[in-house]
Amino acid sequence: MTGRRVLPLVDRDSGPYWEWLARGELRVQRCPQCGAIRWPARAFCNRCRTEGGDWEALSGRGRVVSWTVVEHATVGWYRDHAPYVVLTVALEEQEDCVVPGNLSSGVPGDLYQGMPVEAVFEPVSQDPPVTLLQWQPAGQRQEQE
């Protein structure tokens, strides 16, 4: 295989998100004032503009909002792994909080809007340590463990 996977840029706001993913937990910020959850992490709530937020563990379940199938990637690692599916998923805890991730199991023919999915965690780098959020069809978790 050629090329390296491009790793996410970890910044001050997103650092805890990446640390929790590395531990196998999906956590996002919850506003201490209005209670809204938010992704991506940021210093202020996008609903009420309150500063700060607590990192809350989520169920790791959601429903597919949209997706794209990348069939003709042109660069290194991505070219070697095409086709792959990138999903946007509405979280079970708050449907207007939408989080992206790849579909963990290739390109299924039965993918549909509203399809229930659950989070899985893919370690992709040890230096620096990075784990990515992936999504799989709901109910497969027990079969893989």
N, C-alpha and C positions, 0 to 999 in steps of 0.2 A: 504494500500500500504506500501511496505517496502522500506527503503533506501531513500537517498536524491539524487537529480540530481546534477551532478558535474558541478560547475559553472566555467566560463572562468576566467583565471588569467588576471587581468587588470594590465598592466604595463605602463611605461612612454610613450611609443609610441602609444599604443592602447587605452589609457584612453579616448581621445576625441571621438573615434569611439563608445565606449560603452555609453558615455554621450549622443551622438546624437541619438543612437538607443532608449534610454530611453525616448527621446522626440518624438519618432515616425518618425525619419528621417534617411535615409540611406545617410551617408556621407563617402567619402574616400579622401585620400590625392591626390592632383594634384601637379606635379612637377612645380616649378616656372620657370625652364629653358626650358624643352622640352615639357611640357604640358601633359605628360602621367599621367593617374590616376593609383593608385597602392593600392592593398590590399594583404596582411595585411600591416598595417602602419609600417613604419621604418624610420630611421633617414636620409637615402640616397635614391635617385631615383635608381631603379634597371636598368634603361635604360642608363642614362647619368651620374650617380654618383653625381649629384648635391645634396647638403645638404638641408634639410628642405622640406616643402610642405605646401600648404594651404588646409584646409578641405572644400571640395565642396559638396553641396547637389546634389544628383542624382535623376533621375526619379523614381527609384525603379523598373524599368522594365528590363527584360533580357530574355535569352533563355536557356533552359536546355542543358547542355553539357553532363552530365553523372549523374548517380545515383546508389545507392545501397539500397536494402531493408534489414533492420536488422530484422530478424525473430526470432533469438534465442539469445537474449541478456542474459547474465548470472548474471548480478549484479543489485540488488535493483530496483531503479526507472526505469531503462532501461528495465529490465525484465518485469516489470509491464505494460510498455507502448508499448512493441513490438506487432505486427510489426510496424515499422515506416520507413520512407524514408528519406535518406540524399541525397540532390541534390548538384551538382556544377552548378553554373549559370554564363554564360557570360553576363556581364552588357551591356545594350543598348548603353551606352556612349563609350565603348571601349571593343570590343569583346575578346581581350586577357586578360582582367582583370576579373578573375573568382572568385566568392565568394560562399562559401558553406552555407547551411542552410537546415533545415528540411522542408519537404513538410507539409504544415499546415493541410491538410485534409486527413490524412490516406494514404492508398495505392490504388491509382486509377489504373484501368486496362488500361486506355488510355494514360498513361505517355509515351512520346516519345522524342527522341533527337531533339532539336530545338524547343520544345514546349514553347510558350510564357508564362512567369510567371511574377508575381509582388510581391513586398515585402509586408509583414505584420510583425507586431511587437508583440512579446509575452513576457509580463512581467513574470518572473519566480521566482524572489526573491525580498523581500523588505529589507532584512538585510543580505548581502549588496544589494543595489538596482541593479538588473540586468534584462535587456530586451534582448531577443534573436531575431535574424533575422530569419524569416520563409519565405517560398515562397508558393504562391498559383497560380493555373491556372489563366491567365489573364482574366479579365472581371468579376471575382467574387466579386471584392471589392465593387462595387455599391450595390450588392445584400445583403452584410453583414452589411452595414452602415445604 
